[in-house]
Amino acid sequence: MTTLRHWVRFAVLASLVATPMSAALATPVLTSGHTDLKVKTTGTALDAEWHVDNPPPPVIIGGTGALDYSLSGLRVSGTATVLANSSQASMLGVPEGTRVGKIGEEAFQPKIGWANEAGASITVTFNPLSSSFPLGGHFAMANGSTAVFSSLNPSITSSNSFEISDSAHQHYDWLFSKEGTYVLNFTWSGEGFESTTGSITVQAVPEPSTVAMLAMAGGAVAIAALRRVRRSHRTTSA
């Protein structure tokens, strides 16, 4: 009975170590390449989805090879970081020179853009109060040194929105103040259309070497737990 109890405890601990990895693989994850948040129409309503494009060719872990994914059917993971300049620091509320996450460009993949296929001009609005961030984390979108969105201080951008003209395709910098999962909520609207609100998930993660170290640490926790179980079992048996 004692042995069974120990193994149940170990199984629970092992599941806790494995759960983040299992959850991460449940939804396809875009790690590099070019994809767009494509806004289109469904009847009289605006709709949005992920559209995978080239170049560069996308890398999607767990993907099906499809070109289009629903907003919730694809997550984004980026490892690139930069030292925040003065404008980025003010957008994110961090000291200048702080290392922050950055994606959205060729050199900071995944390369994510916005594409308008609605047949008319549309407006994209970021909703910080409906979004979620790591504790103390902030998200900003920028066009060079100019903020487009900021969860720290929406007044920086006056409206937290931007317009995409018909058939336009544009890219911005996506900036993250710290590691963690960001669920970013947006609204797509346009004259004559029913607006639509949706969320996308971005995992701003450490550099790959740090990820490997964390994975090794997780394995070490499981091994240490197994050793404790074995020691406890030997003591009980004696």
N, C-alpha and C positions, 0 to 999 in steps of 0.2 A: 504493500500500500504506500509505504514511504517512497519507494522508487518511482511509482506512478505519479505521486504528487510532485516530485522533483522534475520529472520530465514534462509534466503539464506546465510547470512554472517556466521551464526552459523554452517550451514551444511558444508560450505567450510572449516572452522576451524576444525570441527570434522573429516572431511575426511583427513586433514593433519595429525592429531593425529593418525588416524587408518591406514594410508597408509603403514608405515613401517611394521606393523604387517601383513597386507594383502600381501605385497610383500614377506615377509619372508615365508609365508605359501604357496606361489605359487609353489615352488619347494620343494620336500622332503628334510628334513634336518636330517643328521646323527649327533646324539648327544653323543652316546657312543657305545661301542662294537667294533668288529674287522671287518675291511674292507681293501681291497687291491686295489691299482691302478694296474690293470692287463694289461700287454702289450701282444698283440697277433698279428696275421697276418690276413689281409683281402686281399686275392690274393697275390700280391707282395709288398703290402704296410703294414707298421706297424700301428696298431690301439691300442687304450687304452680305458678302461672302468673301472667303479667301480664294484668290486665283493665283495658282503657281505659274511662274513665267521663267523665261530664259533670256539672256544669260544673267548671272552665272547659274548653272544648273542647281536646283534645290536639293538639299539633303533633308529628308523627312523620316525620322525614326518611327517605325510602325505605320508608315503611310501605305496607301493602297495603290499608288501610281496614278490616282485621279488628278485632274487639273484644278478642280474646284472642291472646296470644303466649306461647310457651314462655319459660322463664327465660333461655335462651341466645339466644332469637330477638329480643330487644329490649335495647338498651343505653340508659342514661340519661346525659344531659349537662346539667350545670347551671353557670350563670355567676354566680349571686348570691353576694355575699360580705358579711360583717359584721365588725365589730371585736369580737374575742372578749372577753366579760366574764369575771369571775374564775372562775365555774363552768365555762364552756366552755374556758377556758385550762387548767384543771386536768385536764379530760377529754382534751385533745389534747396536753398537754405543751408549750404555747407560752406566751410572755409575754402577760400581759393587754394588750389593745389590738392584738394581732396580727390582720391581716386573714385570715380563714379562709373556706372555702366553706360554704354552707348551702343545703339544699333541703328539700322536704317540706311546705311550707305554701303558702297562697294567695299570700302576698307573696314567697315564695322558691321559685319553680317550677323543675322539675316538682313538682307536688303529689302526693306518694306516701304511700299509706296501706297498712294491713294489713287484710285482710278474711277472716273465718272462715266458710266454707261447708261445714265438715266434718260438721256435725250434733252436735258435742260440743266441749267446751273443748279447746284445744290450747296447746302451749308452743312458742315460737320461741326458739331458742338461737343466738347468734352464736359462730362458731368462728374466733377471731383467728389461731390457728396454721395454719389451712387457708386463710386469706385472703392476699392480696398487696396491697402498697401501694407508692406511689412511695418512693424512697429517703428515709428519714427522715420519711415521712408517717404520719399516724395518723387513724383513723376513730372517731367516737363517735355514738351516737344518744341523744337526750335528750328528756325530758318537762319542758320549762321549764328549771329549774336542776338537775334531777335526772338523772343519767346512767342510761341503760338499757343501753347497750353501750359499751365502751371498749377499743380495741385497745392503748392505751398501758398501762392498768392495769385488768385485769378485776376486781380486788378492789374497785374503786370501786363496782361494782354487785352484788357478792357472788356472782352466778350467771351474769351475762351472758345472761339470758333473761327473758322475760316471757310472761304468759298472755293469751290472747284467748278470751273466753267465746263460746259458741255464737252465731252470727249477728252477732257484734260487728264493728265497723269503727272503727279508730282510727289517728290520725296522730301522728308524732313528728318532731323535728328531726334531719336527717342532717347531720353536721358533718365537715369534712375540713380537715386542718391545712395542706395545700399542694396545688398543682396536680398533676394527673397522673391515671393510671388506677388505680382501686381495684377489685379483684375480691373481693367480699364473700361469705363462705361461711356458710350458715345450715342449721340442722336443725329440721324440723317434727316434733313428737311429740305423742302423746296416748294416754290409756289405751284399750286395745283396738285400737290402730292400729299398723301397721308405720311406723316413723319414716322420713323421707326427708331427704336432704341435697342442697342445691343451691347454686349460686353465681350472683350477679348482677354485672354490670359497670357501674360508674359512672365517668364522666369528669368530674372536677372541673376546670374550665377557667377561664382568666382572663376578665375582662369582655370583651364583644364587641369593643370598640375594640382591645384587646390582641390578640385573635384575628386581626383584620384586619391589624394590624401584622405579626404572625408570618407570615401568608399572603403579604404583600408582601415580607417578608424572604426567604421561600422562593423567590419569583419572582426576586428580585434575585440570589440564589445561582446560579440556572439561567442568568440572563442573563450574569452575570460569567463563568461557566464557558464559555459560548458565545463570548464575546469572547476568552477565553484561547486557545480552540481555534483561532479565526480568526487571531489574532496568531501563534500557533505555526505554523499552516499557511503564512502569508505568509513567515515566516522560513525555513521548510524549503524552500519553493519558490524563494526567492531564492538 
